[in-house]
């Protein structure tokens, strides 16, 4: 991967996005606002198509040998892209999307041998997994993160910016460990995203659609699995923290309310942040900075063993879990109110007028003694 390849990816992305914006009405690529949308006017979508075409063209013309070496990944990626495009234009049930992602995971596992076959080293013992367990865990990880990034795509510039930070982290890992796959894929994605963000920052003139968010989520999951060859398993949780934490917290909250974990709502972290800040730009910038901090910590702890990284991740998960807990705030307010009422009632019952005078006189005498003997 050289500077020319990266520049081509950037410029092709911007060119294709410009064409999609211009002809979006004719080709039916318009996003109509709904009750969970952050935009109010119909906006072109399909930037994912532009990004996919840009880096695929660069790879086909200048890195065909690389594509053949990792043919399983690219077949799986095309499947993910295809279901994303179909969903953007026609809509598809979650079950069908889940099935396609599972098939893509199976292709990765059996053709390119991309798999999570270890849980890392704990207390000096490396935990290796049987291939069946490795297969199940790999499918779970790919499906989970692909959907996690898709769910994060709720504010202008958010999913793209968070994905950018994550890919920069993995590009660094690919560079320092000399892994061509991680470095090449991450760099191409970085420059495709940069071309996209030019049009997607608030107010966005185009959205990536599922053709973008599903591809980004899937690709991050794959490079993360490949990175396990070099870094601790739990440090991956930090490198990709924000989408994972958001999904875990939101799904848990839905189950606590007796709803389906997959029931769409406006309880994601970006919804909370927007309510708090009142500005899309500020909300996105804060969340991106949070992911930068997570990724930086993940890189620092990449070889520190599993326990330290897991502890940090669980601590962050706990903090976000409480941050997003509206009911906790209500409970706290109710508790404080009850405490105030109890204390007030106790004072009224126990502190008579005579007792109040005696306590006041005693306190005054105490102060006089302190003043005479200590000062």
FENPE-V201349 format. One record per backbone hydrogen bond with DSSP energy under -0.5 kcal/mol. CO is the residue of the C=O (numbers start at 0). NH is the residue of the N-H. E is the energy in kcal/mol with one decimal. If there is no record, write none. Layout:
co->CO nh->NH e->E
co->CO nh->NH e->E
This chain:
co->1 nh->5 e->-1.9
co->2 nh->6 e->-2.6
co->3 nh->7 e->-2.6
co->4 nh->8 e->-2.2
co->5 nh->9 e->-2.1
co->6 nh->10 e->-2.7
co->7 nh->11 e->-2.9
co->8 nh->12 e->-1.9
co->9 nh->13 e->-2.0
co->10 nh->14 e->-2.5
co->11 nh->15 e->-2.9
co->12 nh->16 e->-2.4
co->13 nh->17 e->-2.1
co->14 nh->18 e->-1.9
co->15 nh->19 e->-2.3
co->16 nh->20 e->-2.6
co->17 nh->21 e->-1.9
co->18 nh->22 e->-2.1
co->19 nh->23 e->-0.6
co->20 nh->23 e->-0.7
co->22 nh->26 e->-2.1
co->23 nh->27 e->-0.7
co->23 nh->28 e->-2.1
co->27 nh->29 e->-1.1
co->28 nh->44 e->-1.7
co->29 nh->31 e->-0.7
co->30 nh->42 e->-1.8
co->33 nh->36 e->-1.6
co->42 nh->30 e->-3.5
co->43 nh->206 e->-2.0
co->45 nh->48 e->-1.1
co->45 nh->49 e->-1.1
co->46 nh->50 e->-2.5
co->47 nh->51 e->-2.5
co->48 nh->52 e->-2.5
co->49 nh->53 e->-2.0
co->50 nh->54 e->-2.1
co->51 nh->55 e->-2.0
co->52 nh->56 e->-2.3
co->53 nh->57 e->-1.7
co->54 nh->58 e->-2.0
co->55 nh->59 e->-2.9
co->56 nh->60 e->-2.3
co->57 nh->61 e->-1.9
co->58 nh->62 e->-2.2
co->62 nh->66 e->-1.8
co->63 nh->67 e->-2.2
co->64 nh->68 e->-2.0
co->65 nh->69 e->-1.6
co->67 nh->70 e->-1.2
co->69 nh->73 e->-1.7
co->70 nh->74 e->-2.4
co->71 nh->75 e->-2.3
co->72 nh->76 e->-2.6
co->73 nh->77 e->-2.1
co->74 nh->78 e->-1.8
co->75 nh->79 e->-2.2
co->76 nh->80 e->-2.6
co->77 nh->81 e->-2.6
co->78 nh->82 e->-2.2
co->79 nh->83 e->-1.9
co->80 nh->84 e->-2.5
co->81 nh->85 e->-2.4
co->82 nh->86 e->-2.3
co->83 nh->87 e->-2.2
co->83 nh->210 e->-0.6
co->84 nh->88 e->-1.7
co->85 nh->89 e->-3.0
co->85 nh->90 e->-1.0
co->86 nh->90 e->-0.6
co->92 nh->96 e->-1.9
co->93 nh->97 e->-2.7
co->94 nh->98 e->-2.3
co->95 nh->99 e->-2.3
co->96 nh->100 e->-2.4
co->97 nh->101 e->-2.2
co->98 nh->102 e->-2.4
co->99 nh->103 e->-2.5
co->100 nh->104 e->-2.1
co->101 nh->105 e->-2.2
co->102 nh->106 e->-2.1
co->103 nh->107 e->-2.1
co->104 nh->108 e->-2.3
co->105 nh->109 e->-2.6
co->106 nh->110 e->-2.3
co->106 nh->111 e->-0.8
co->107 nh->111 e->-0.9
co->107 nh->113 e->-2.0
co->112 nh->114 e->-0.7
co->114 nh->116 e->-1.0
co->116 nh->128 e->-2.7
co->119 nh->121 e->-0.5
co->119 nh->126 e->-3.0
co->120 nh->305 e->-0.9
co->121 nh->124 e->-1.8
co->123 nh->125 e->-0.5
co->124 nh->121 e->-2.9
co->125 nh->127 e->-0.9
co->126 nh->118 e->-2.7
co->129 nh->133 e->-2.8
co->130 nh->134 e->-2.2
co->131 nh->135 e->-2.3
co->132 nh->136 e->-2.7
co->133 nh->115 e->-0.6
co->133 nh->137 e->-2.3
co->134 nh->138 e->-2.4
co->135 nh->139 e->-2.5
co->136 nh->140 e->-2.4
co->137 nh->141 e->-2.5
co->138 nh->142 e->-2.8
co->139 nh->143 e->-2.6
co->140 nh->144 e->-2.5
co->141 nh->145 e->-2.2
co->142 nh->146 e->-1.9
co->143 nh->147 e->-1.9
co->144 nh->148 e->-2.3
co->145 nh->149 e->-1.2
co->146 nh->150 e->-2.3
co->147 nh->151 e->-1.1
co->148 nh->152 e->-0.6
co->149 nh->152 e->-0.8
co->151 nh->153 e->-2.4
co->151 nh->154 e->-0.5
co->154 nh->157 e->-2.0
co->154 nh->158 e->-0.5
co->156 nh->160 e->-1.8
co->157 nh->161 e->-2.8
co->158 nh->162 e->-2.5
co->159 nh->163 e->-2.1
co->160 nh->164 e->-2.2
co->161 nh->165 e->-2.2
co->162 nh->166 e->-2.7
co->163 nh->167 e->-2.3
co->164 nh->168 e->-1.9
co->165 nh->169 e->-2.1
co->166 nh->170 e->-2.6
co->167 nh->171 e->-2.0
co->168 nh->172 e->-1.8
co->169 nh->173 e->-3.0
co->170 nh->174 e->-2.1
co->171 nh->175 e->-2.7
co->172 nh->176 e->-1.9
co->173 nh->178 e->-2.5
co->174 nh->177 e->-0.9
co->177 nh->179 e->-0.7
co->178 nh->182 e->-2.2
co->179 nh->183 e->-2.7
co->180 nh->184 e->-2.4
co->181 nh->185 e->-2.0
co->182 nh->186 e->-2.3
co->183 nh->187 e->-2.2
co->184 nh->188 e->-2.2
co->185 nh->189 e->-2.4
co->186 nh->190 e->-2.0
co->187 nh->191 e->-1.9
co->188 nh->192 e->-2.6
co->189 nh->193 e->-2.2
co->190 nh->194 e->-1.7
co->191 nh->195 e->-1.6
co->192 nh->196 e->-3.1
co->193 nh->197 e->-1.0
co->195 nh->198 e->-1.9
co->195 nh->199 e->-1.1
co->196 nh->200 e->-1.4
co->198 nh->204 e->-3.0
co->198 nh->205 e->-0.8
co->204 nh->43 e->-0.5
co->206 nh->45 e->-0.9
co->206 nh->46 e->-2.4
co->207 nh->47 e->-1.8
co->208 nh->211 e->-1.5
co->208 nh->212 e->-2.3
co->209 nh->213 e->-1.9
co->209 nh->214 e->-0.5
co->211 nh->215 e->-2.7
co->212 nh->216 e->-2.6
co->213 nh->217 e->-2.6
co->214 nh->218 e->-2.5
co->215 nh->219 e->-2.7
co->216 nh->220 e->-2.1
co->217 nh->221 e->-2.0
co->218 nh->222 e->-2.6
co->219 nh->223 e->-2.2
co->220 nh->224 e->-2.0
co->221 nh->225 e->-2.3
co->222 nh->226 e->-2.0
co->223 nh->227 e->-0.8
co->224 nh->227 e->-0.8
co->225 nh->228 e->-1.6
co->226 nh->229 e->-2.3
co->226 nh->230 e->-2.2
co->231 nh->235 e->-0.8
co->232 nh->235 e->-0.8
co->232 nh->236 e->-0.6
co->233 nh->236 e->-0.6
co->233 nh->237 e->-0.8
co->234 nh->238 e->-2.1
co->235 nh->239 e->-1.6
co->237 nh->240 e->-1.4
co->239 nh->243 e->-1.1
co->240 nh->244 e->-3.1
co->241 nh->245 e->-2.5
co->242 nh->246 e->-2.0
co->243 nh->247 e->-2.6
co->244 nh->248 e->-2.6
co->245 nh->249 e->-2.4
co->246 nh->250 e->-2.4
co->247 nh->251 e->-2.0
co->248 nh->252 e->-2.3
co->249 nh->253 e->-2.1
co->250 nh->254 e->-2.1
co->251 nh->255 e->-2.2
co->252 nh->256 e->-1.3
co->253 nh->258 e->-2.8
co->254 nh->257 e->-1.5
co->259 nh->262 e->-1.8
co->267 nh->270 e->-0.5
co->267 nh->271 e->-2.1
co->268 nh->272 e->-2.7
co->269 nh->273 e->-2.1
co->270 nh->274 e->-2.1
co->271 nh->275 e->-2.1
co->272 nh->276 e->-3.2
co->273 nh->277 e->-2.8
co->278 nh->282 e->-2.3
co->279 nh->283 e->-2.7
co->280 nh->284 e->-2.5
co->281 nh->285 e->-2.3
co->282 nh->286 e->-2.2
co->283 nh->287 e->-2.6
co->284 nh->288 e->-2.3
co->285 nh->289 e->-2.2
co->286 nh->290 e->-2.1
co->287 nh->291 e->-2.4
co->288 nh->292 e->-2.4
co->289 nh->293 e->-2.5
co->290 nh->294 e->-3.0
co->291 nh->295 e->-2.5
co->292 nh->296 e->-2.4
co->293 nh->297 e->-2.6
co->294 nh->298 e->-2.4
co->295 nh->299 e->-2.3
co->296 nh->300 e->-2.3
co->298 nh->301 e->-1.1
co->300 nh->303 e->-1.4
co->301 nh->231 e->-3.1
co->304 nh->308 e->-0.9
co->305 nh->309 e->-2.4
co->306 nh->310 e->-2.5
co->307 nh->311 e->-2.0
co->308 nh->312 e->-2.4
co->309 nh->313 e->-2.8
co->310 nh->314 e->-2.1
co->311 nh->315 e->-2.3
co->312 nh->316 e->-2.6
co->313 nh->317 e->-2.3
co->314 nh->318 e->-2.1
co->315 nh->319 e->-2.4
co->316 nh->320 e->-2.5
co->317 nh->321 e->-2.0
co->318 nh->322 e->-2.0
co->319 nh->323 e->-2.3
co->321 nh->324 e->-1.1
co->323 nh->325 e->-1.2
co->324 nh->328 e->-1.2
co->325 nh->329 e->-1.7
co->326 nh->330 e->-2.9
co->327 nh->331 e->-2.9
co->328 nh->332 e->-2.2
co->329 nh->333 e->-2.6
co->330 nh->334 e->-3.0
co->331 nh->335 e->-2.7
co->332 nh->336 e->-2.4
co->333 nh->337 e->-2.6
co->334 nh->338 e->-2.5
co->335 nh->339 e->-2.5
co->336 nh->340 e->-2.3
co->337 nh->341 e->-2.6
co->338 nh->342 e->-2.6
co->339 nh->343 e->-2.5
co->340 nh->344 e->-2.5
co->341 nh->345 e->-2.4
co->342 nh->346 e->-2.5
co->343 nh->347 e->-2.2
co->344 nh->348 e->-2.1
co->345 nh->349 e->-2.8
co->346 nh->350 e->-2.3
co->349 nh->351 e->-1.3
co->351 nh->355 e->-2.3
co->352 nh->356 e->-1.8
co->353 nh->357 e->-2.1
co->354 nh->358 e->-2.7
co->355 nh->359 e->-2.2
co->356 nh->360 e->-2.4
co->357 nh->361 e->-2.4
co->358 nh->362 e->-2.4
co->359 nh->363 e->-2.2
co->360 nh->364 e->-2.5
co->361 nh->365 e->-2.2
co->362 nh->366 e->-2.1
co->363 nh->367 e->-2.1
co->364 nh->368 e->-2.3
co->365 nh->369 e->-2.4
co->366 nh->370 e->-2.4
co->367 nh->371 e->-2.2
co->368 nh->372 e->-2.4
co->369 nh->373 e->-2.2
co->369 nh->374 e->-0.5
co->370 nh->374 e->-1.0
